[in-house]
Structures are given as C-alpha cells and as structure tokens.
Amino acid sequence: MRIHSDVGLSFDDVLLVPKRNSFGSRKNVSLKSRLTKNISLSIPIVSANMDTVTGSRLAIVMAQNGGMGIIHRFNTIEEEAAEVRIVKRQSSYIIKEPYTIDTGRSVGDARAMSQAYGVSGFPVVDGKRLVGIVTNRDLWFQRDETPINGVMTKIKDMVVIEKRSGMEDNFVDMFRKHKVEKIPIVDRRSNLIGMVTAKDIMNLGDDRSTKSKEGTLMVGGAVGVKDAVKRADALVKAGADLLVIDIAHGHSDAVIDTIRKLKRRFDVDVVAGNVATAAGAEELISSGADAIKVGIGPGSVCTTRLVTGSGVPQLTAIRWACEAAEREGVPVIADGGIRTSGDIAKALAAGASTVMLGRVFAGTEEAPGSTIMRDGKKYKFYRGMSSISANSRKLEVDRSDFDMSDIVGEGNESFVPYTGHAKDILIQLCGGLRSALSYSGAIDIEEFRNKAELIRISPDGHRESYSKLGS
C-alpha cells in the first residue's frame, strides 16, 4: 500500500492572492480559452452531458454566448442526433435542409410540427418542388383540419432566391427591401434546396458565439464505449463538432481503445475522461485525445467517493492532470465541484482551460424537464448520471436484459431551485470571472495561469470567507 504525501485540496481549501492591477476596468479582460486542441471558446464554460442539464435548448444558448453544450447520451442514437441537428439548424445562415411540410397536410399538422421542431414556419412542398410557405401567423384562428394549401402564401407571392454564385451578397439587401423573415432557395426546377432567415443573418456579426467555419453553432455529443462508433457516426453526420467519451472512470483500456477507434474513423475532436491523475491524462493523450476531462466524484449529485472510496479532491486532480497535459499542449476540462465564479477562477488557476458545469445550469429554463412548484417556489429535477434512475433509463434505451439488481448507484437525485434563463447565469459567472482575473492582475486566461497564486486557508479562514453566505 502507498500513501500519498500530498494533501488533496479542493476549491474551498484555497483562495487566490490579490496582485497589482495595471489595466483598469475588468471590461478589458478576455475570457477566450481553448476547449480542445482545435476548438476555442469566447468563454471557458461548457454545459455537462447530463440528461437533466443539456439538451438542444441549452446547447443553443451556450453556443450563442460563447461557450458550448454537450448533448447527453441517455437517449437513443437517433434522439441524440436529432438534438444535434436542432442546434446546427439554429444559426446557419443557409439552412441546407430546412424542415418542410407537404402540400397535402393540415393546419393541425403544421402546429404539431412547429411545437416539435421549435420553428415558426415551414416551406410547403409538393415532393421536392416549392409551392408556398406557411408561418405561425397563417395558422392563427384556423381550424386544425384546414388544408395547408388553403392558408399558405403561394410561391408567386413569395420572395425566392434561385441558387447561383455570389448570391450571399444580396441577402441583407433582400431582407431590407422585402421585410420578410425567411427566404427559400431553389434550383432551376423550383426544387427547394435551402433557406435563409433574417434572424440568422442578423446574428452573423456576433463574434461571441461559438460557430463553425460554415457559420453554424457548435455543439458536442456524448458517446459511451459499447456503442461509440455507431453513435459517433450518427452524431458526426448530424453535424456534431465534438465527441465526448462519457465514462466515469476514463483511465481504462476500454476508453483508450475507444479513443483510437474514433480518431481513426472520424475527422472530429475527441474529449476523453474522466481522470484524476497525471498518469490517466498522459495515457489518454498518447492515445489521441484532443482534451482531457478531469473529475472523479466532485459533483454535487455524485456519490462515487462514498460508494467506492475512490477519487482525488478536485483542485489537486486538476493540477496533477495538467502536469501531463501541459507538456503535450492538450487542454484540460475541469468537470465537477464548481458552484461559483470563484471556483471557476481557481480551476483555471490550477491549469484547466475550461470548466464543465452541471448543477449550475440544471435549474435554468433551458435545461430539460418541467418546473414544479413546492411551497410556492419553483424547482427542476436533477440527477447524477450514475444514479439508479439514470442507469435504469440507459438500460431502457439500450433494450438490455441486464439485471438491475447488479447495478450499484454512484449518484443521487434531487430538486434544484429554478434559476431563470441560462444567459443570465452566464452573464453573472463571466462577470465574476473577469473580476477574479483583474484581482490577479491578468488581462487574459493565459496570463492568469502564469500570475495566479493560491494560498491554503485554515478552517477559520474558510468560515471567514463563507460567513457571508450564511454557511
């Protein structure tokens, strides 16, 4: 048996030492950082691939505000791929495969599709040929059984673009002139081949958002090890920009083998984890991982440390993993245990490039699931992905005959307070993080890592800090 001489530290065990600030306002601070070898973010925040945290709604908000969301894998392959497609459609200035409705359908069909896909209107087609367009306004006060072709705007009364070289230069002028929200794109035979929306054109100048070179919002998808290649194939075809291997104990032969398979077959960055040591990070990096996810048991609904007695306090785990990752130029994602913007700052000071948040976003409007009322207050359901109920859901999706009695849960379930819109949470987190960098005299995250100094605090020091929160 070996006993480490190091003392494992968590975020509450340390504070950042203030230093001279030479640049003035925190507004000048940049939060840009690398997520993987090839993907950078405007803010160093990623939403966790948990089924009560990240679906397409939250992933869209994350990317629009400079971060990224990772769609969870506790669903069927097609369901996960569909969530990715929703994100990719949201901000492409040319939607290559717009949702359509057939001319033989009804107003009720259009309403159901609008609710299912989260879009406000559809081109109407006869086969592939464009014949009209229907928007929510066309559906007002109409009976469900009314045929679509009786309420749609016919093609002769529409603004339509025929695909040709350089047509992108005319979009802004056309929207300004005709005051429409959507412009379909057709070929010479009037077959629908794409669509442009005014909203997406207006968003093109937003340099905060995380976009691919094609102009679409970026999104990641999670895979396991058993169905990794099959699930990854569907996700990449749907447009996923990143694959995350979602395994609690990532320092394993199964994960190493999965990294190699994915890197051989797909031209996409792969995040691997979770690990808590330099050795774990080093082996996953040597297998081809483009980023390492760190955290064994620090999450608020994770009971791995209690059930198994295994883990490393998160601040020390980040530092150990970064010792190996920094040598190879591979970014580290700190996953778990983060409650405040101050915790984010400490994780970055320890060497992480980004952080992954679960509970912080679980109570937001955009997180999956409905709000419930308890004693006059709003709450949302939140669970660990190694909880009994989550494992039960995964077995249901996989249609496995595995005996549930063999599963040992390593996660809890809870209700978290409803916290409003994710964008507002991000504004607060980023504001606090900019202040943290300014207290260390750093203008950006790279300088922060070089300048940051952490001091261990005593129990009385901890009480002194947290007395303001009543804890």
Protein Blocks (a to p, Z undefined) as FASTA:
>chain_A
ZZdfbdcddfklpccdddddfelpaklpccbdcfblmlccfbfcdcdddfklbcfklmmm
mmmnopacdddfbbcfklmmmmmmmmmmmmpcbdfbacdddfkbcfklmmmmmmmnopab
dcddehjacfbdcdfklmgopafklcfklmmccfklpccddddehklmmmmmmmmmnopa
bdcdddfkopafbdcdfklmmmmmmmkbccdfkopacddddddfklmmmmmmmmmmnopa
bdcdddfblcbfklmmmmmmmmmmpccdddddddfbfklmmmmmmnopabdcedehkafk
bcklmmnopacdfklmmmmmmmmmmmnopacddeejiabfklmmmmmmnopabdcdfklm
mmpmklgcidddeehiacdddddfkbfklmmmmmmmnopabdfklpccfbdcdddddebj
fklmmmmmmmmmmmmmmmnopabfklmmmmpccddddfklmmmmmmmnoZZ
